[in-house]
Amino acid sequence: MGKLIGFLILLAVLAGAAWIGWHVVESRRLALDESVDFLAFESFARTGQPNEFLMAPEDATAAPADAVSPIFPATPEEIIQAFVAVINETPRATVLAISDDGLALEAAQRSATFGFIDFISIRAFPAGEDLASFAIYSRARVGYYDFGVNRDRVLEWVDRVRARITPET
């Protein structure tokens, strides 16, 4: 009986290791195989899975947002530049592409432990004279749950962009 339990534990550990290994390989393959396409915020559909988070101005996206984006005293280009600076300061994060008009970017960040890749899309919008806002969509490409990682990332990056654009005096 003891040998059977030991064998079952070993089998469970090996299955878990294989599952994690497959996800790491799949995550890296996705990153290498993907060409960068900019997310069309006005027409995309969300997955409905708990591993994504969308912040956007009201009525700026076809999909319902989890939170409404703030409006900053900045141009749309300045907002994208601030996000680029934040991403460049963030461990394991990289800017994949910036649109020709400078109003959108695609980024990726790997998880610290297993190297899973999350993709982040950002587009800035004018919101009045010398005012702008943005949409940001962060999502996992592998797995189902993210334990709030995408939500936390968006909220942290937005706070850091806010600090760059409206520094305390």
N, C-alpha and C positions, 0 to 999 in steps of 0.2 A: 504494500500500500504506500509506504514511504517513497519507494522508487517511482511509483506512478505520479505522485504529487510533485516530486522533483522534476520528472520529465515534463509534466504539464506546465510547471513554472518556467522551465527552460524554453519550452515551446512558445509560451506567451511572451517572454523576453525577446526571443528571436523574431517573432511576428511583429512586435512593437518596433524593434530596430529596423526591420525591413520596411515597415510602413513609413517611419521617419526618413529613412534613406531614400525611398521613392519620392517623397515630397520634396526633399532637398534637391534631388536630381531634376525633378519636374520643374521646380521653381527656377532653377538655373537655366534649364532648357528654354523655358518661356522667355526669360530675359534675353537670351542670345538669339532666339528665333524671331522675336517681334520687331517689326519696323514701327517707327513712331508715327502714330496717327493722333491728331489732336481731337479730343473729345468734343462732340457737338452738343453742348449743354442744352441748346434749345430743342433738341429732338431725342436725346438718349433715354433709354429705359433702365431703371435700376433692377438689380438682380432679386431684391427682396430678401437677401441673406443677411444675417447679422454681422457680416464682416466688411461693412462699408459705412461711410459717413459722408453726407452731403450738406454743405453750408452754401447758401446762395441768396441773392436778393429776391424779394417776393416777385413772382411771375417771370423770373429770368430763366427758369429751366422747365422742361416738360415734366420732369420727375419731381415728386414732392421732396422738399428739403427737410433735413433734420433740425436745422437752425437757420436763422436769417443772418446774412452777412452784415457787418457794420459798414457804415459809410465813413470814408476817411477824407481829410482835407489834402488831397493829392490828385495827381493825374493817374489814369490807368497804367501808364508806363512806369510811373514811380512805384505803384503797388507791385507790379511784376518784378521790378528791380529789387524791392525789399524782400519779396519771397525768394528770389535767387540768392540773395545774401544769407537769408535764414537757412535755406537748403544747403548752401555751401559750408555753413557752420555746423550742420547737423551730422552726427556720426552715421556712417553707412548710407547716407543719402546722396543722390546725384541728380543734377538736371540732365534730362535726356535730350530735350529739344525746346527751343523757344520759337514761336511762330514768326513769320516774316514781318508781320505788323507789330511785333513786340507786345501783344496783348494776351498771349496765352503761353503756357508752358506745360510740359509733361516731365514728371520726375519719378524716381523710384527710391525706395529705401528697403534695405535688407534687415531682417530681424537679427538680433545679437546672437542668439543661441543656435538656430538652425539655418540661418541665411535665407529664410522665406522672403520673397519679394512682394512688397505692396507698391501699387502704382498710384500716383497722385496727379490729378489734372487740375489746372488753375486757369481761369480766364477773368480778366479785369474789364469792368464796364464803367463808362462815364455815368455820373449820378447827379449832374448839375454843374454849375460853373465852379471850377477848381475843386470838384468833389468826385470821388470814384468809389466803387465797390467791386466785389469779385465773387466768383463761384469757385469752390474748391471741393473736389470729390476724391476721397481717399478710399482705396479698396484693396482687399487681398485677392490674389489670383489663384491661390492654392488654399484649400481648406474651407471650412464652413464658419467656425467661430474665430473671433480675433480677440476676445476678452477686452473689448473697448479700445484696442490699440489705435485704430483708425480715427475714432472720435478724439481720443487724447492727443494724437498727432495734430489734427486740424486745430483744436483749441489752443495747443501750445504754439504752433506756428503763427496763428492769428495774433496771439498775445505778443509774440516777438516782432511781427510786422507792425503792430500798433506802436510798440516801443520805438521802432525805427522811424516811423512816420510822425508820431506825435510824442516826442521825447519830453519827459518831465523837466521843467526848468527850475 
